[in-house]
Amino acid sequence: METSKQQKGIRAELLAAIDFLAEPNTHVYYDLGGKGPADLIVVNSRTGTVDLYDVKMKSYRMQRGKMTMIHRVKNKSAKNLDVKILYI
């Protein structure tokens, strides 16, 4: 059975959350509706830092005879909020 794009995206978000949660004093919050500018909100309770992440699956395309990664562009609201793109 083939995995849909939506399933791949959810998998990438969960893998990113697991990686962040491995760090001490880190809390991860999800955008459950999937419509916001960020997929994950990562809060470090020791330092007080809050980071916003838009999680993307790494995708490649053939270009001039070799595989190159497709780089995604932030939308306007993501740029205004300093959302970081995280490739999984």
C-alpha positions in Angstrom: 0.0 0.0 0.0 1.4 3.4 -1.0 1.8 6.1 1.5 0.0 9.4 0.8 1.7 12.8 0.9 -0.4 13.6 4.0 0.8 10.5 5.8 4.4 11.3 4.9 4.0 14.8 6.3 2.5 13.6 9.5 5.3 11.0 9.9 7.9 13.8 9.3 6.2 16.0 12.0 6.2 13.1 14.5 9.8 12.3 13.8 10.8 15.9 14.3 8.8 16.0 17.6 10.6 12.9 18.9 14.0 14.4 18.1 13.1 17.7 19.9 11.7 15.8 22.9 15.0 13.9 23.3 16.5 17.3 24.4 16.1 18.1 28.1 13.7 20.9 29.2 12.0 20.9 25.8 8.3 20.9 25.2 6.7 20.4 21.8 3.2 21.6 20.7 1.4 20.7 17.5 -0.7 22.6 15.0 -3.6 20.1 15.0 -5.6 21.8 12.4 -2.8 21.9 9.9 -3.7 25.4 8.7 -1.3 27.6 10.7 2.1 28.9 9.5 4.0 26.5 11.7 3.7 22.7 12.3 5.5 22.6 15.6 6.1 25.0 18.4 9.2 24.1 20.5 9.7 25.7 23.9 12.8 25.3 26.0 11.6 25.8 29.6 15.1 26.4 30.9 16.1 29.2 28.5 12.6 30.4 27.7 13.2 30.2 23.9 10.3 29.6 21.6 10.9 28.3 18.1 8.4 27.8 15.3 9.0 25.0 12.7 7.4 24.1 9.4 8.3 20.5 8.9 8.9 19.2 5.3 9.8 15.8 4.0 13.0 15.9 1.9 12.1 15.7 -1.8 14.5 15.3 -4.7 14.3 15.9 -8.4 16.6 15.1 -11.3 18.2 18.2 -12.6 21.0 18.3 -15.2 21.7 14.6 -14.7 21.9 14.6 -10.9 19.5 14.5 -8.0 19.0 17.8 -6.2 16.9 18.6 -3.1 13.8 20.6 -3.6 13.9 23.7 -1.3 10.6 25.0 -0.1 9.6 28.6 0.2 8.0 30.2 3.3 4.6 31.9 2.9 4.2 35.5 4.0 2.9 34.7 7.5 5.7 32.2 8.1 8.3 34.9 7.1 6.7 37.4 9.5 6.8 35.0 12.4 10.4 33.8 11.7 9.3 30.2 11.1 12.2 27.8 10.4 11.8 25.1 7.7 13.0 21.8 9.0 13.6 19.0 6.5 13.2 15.4 7.6 
